[in-house]
Amino acid sequence: MTATMTHRQRIFALLDGKPTDRTPWFPDLHYWLKVRRIQGNLPEKYAFLAGGDLWERLPELHSHPAVDAGLPRHVYGDFLRESYANCEIVTEDEDAETLRTEMRTPVGTLTSRKRKGAPWESPFRVEYPVKSVEDFEVIEYMLRDRRVEADFDAARRLLEWVGEGGTIQLVLPRSPLPRIIHDYMGLSAGVMAIFDSPGECERLMAVIEECDAHAFEVIGECPGRLVIFGDNVDNMSVSPDLYGRYSLPYYRRKCQFLHAHGKTVLCHMDGRLQGLLPLVRDTGIDVLDGITPEPMNDFSVEELAACLGPDQFAWAGVPSSMFCAAATREEVVDCAKKLIDLLGEKLILNVGDQLPPDADMALVEAVTAVVNG
């Protein structure tokens, strides 16, 4: 019988193909705690988390006896710093509801806007910086002008912060195809540009990969084993044809590089994926992160299990909608058991990407009881 493990030991034993004492259970509870604290409506059992720094209190939520779950943290700007020699990015309030960003370069200026939401929400984009392929010149200049440095001490501090209670995932630069669609142009304009001006788009993708090479080099040397593509993969925005043409060979190249540096590679795949699942086993990606089956998305647990490669894992969740008013305790428990039964030693269990603020924490506690047997 396997001795009791810490959450960190458990997840890395799984990834290394070694026995574990139970299924790794790593729900992302950050958003639930953030909103509840701001609204002042934490359940009485968790009211002790109301004060102090949010990140300092988060481990206390994950280590609460009723939750007893691993703490995952995606690490963005905490360890990787960007600067420019000749460009400037300026963001300021345009009015009470709108943030305006200007990307100023010697070859032109691009403008984007975001609309502010509730205090717990990130501003959402309402205008993208790139309006046409003619603006690619500005993006290329910025990419070549950018400097990337890693703060290895910051990464070590984060590893110490999470300790044996969880993991950190170093966020990689977004891959070229999602960069055009999600960051530069938006979905409709980005997809149309790829079909109408493939040469220009492919040139930009090549420049992105070339200019991101140094960032991958420093991440390869950075403390911490887990690295993640925050690509938000969804076959409603990326078709199987585009994924196979652009994403798949890119992931292969980058995974080969990262594996040579001892990294385990995750990719955030939190959307509808039925058309893409048959392709993921050929990417070289080790862990499909945030992947959530029906009823939230368009694939079953059985389909997910069938599509995983022999050395691939799923950081897969009980759909987050089920923790709200959409499901009973019995249905949540049955879903967790199904994931465990069908995915077995390929599963890192979570809450379907993130736990919503209106979720019932008692249902999270119910999943803990399932995992603990």
C-alpha positions, 0 to 999 in steps of 0.5 A: 500500500502506498504511503500517504503523500503530499499534494505535490508528491502525488501529482509528480508521482502520477506524471512520472508513472509511479504509484499514488495513494489517491487521485491528485485533486487540484481544483482552482478555487482562486476566483471563488475566494476572490469574488466572495471576499469582495462581496462579503459573503463567504460561508461561515465555515470559511469566514476566517479567509476574509482578511489579509492578502488574497494569495497568502490566504489561498493556501489556507483554503486549499488546506482546509480539512473539508477541502484538502486539495492541491493548490495550482497557480499559473505564474504570469508576470511574476517571473518573466519581465518584458521591456522595449528599447524603442517602443512604448505601451501606454494604458490609461483611462479613456473614461470611467468605463474604458481603458485605452492602450497605445502601442507606440513604435517608430513605424506606427501606433496601434490602439486597443480598448478594454471595457471595465467590469465588476471589481473582481473581473478583468477588463474585457477587450472591445477593440483589438490593436491590429485592424488589418494585415497592414498593421503587422509591420508594427507588431513585427517591429515590437516583437524584434524590439522586445527584451525578455528576462527571467527572475529566477529568484521570483520563481524560487520564492513561488515554489517555496510559497506553494511548497508541498501543498501544490504546484506552479505552472510557468506560463509560456508565450502564447503560440502564434495562431492563438496570438493572432486570433486572441491577442492581435485581431480578434476571432472574426478578423483573425480567421478571415486574415488567415484565409484571405492573406495566408502569406502575411499571417504565416510570415507573422507566425514565423516572426513570433516564433523567432522572437519568442525563442529567447523566452523559451530558452530562459523558461527552459532554465528557470526553476519549476518543472511545469510549463503551460501554453495559455492558448485557451484551445477551442475548436469553435475558434480554431478548426481542425484544419488550422490546428493541424496546419499551424498549431500541431507542428509548432507544439511538436517543436516547442515540446521537444525543446522543453522536454530536453530541458526537463519540463512537463508541458501543459496546454490550457484546453478549456473549450469545445474540443470534439474536432481537435481531440483526435489530434492532441496525441500527436502534439507532444503536450503532456497534460491537457489543462482545464479540459472539461467534458459535457455538459459544459462542452461537446465531448464525453469522458469516454471520448477524452479517454480514447483520445489521450496518447499513452503518455498524456494526462488530463487535468480534467474537471467536474464541469464547474456549472454543476457546482452551482444550481445545475446539479445535485450532490449525487450528480456531482459525486457520480461525475467525479467517480466517472472521471476517476474510473475512466481516466484512472492514472491519467487524471488530475482532477479539478473543478472544470477550469475554475470554481464560479463565485456562486458555487456551493463549496459543499459540493467541492467538499463532496468531491474531496470525500470521493477522492479520499475514498 
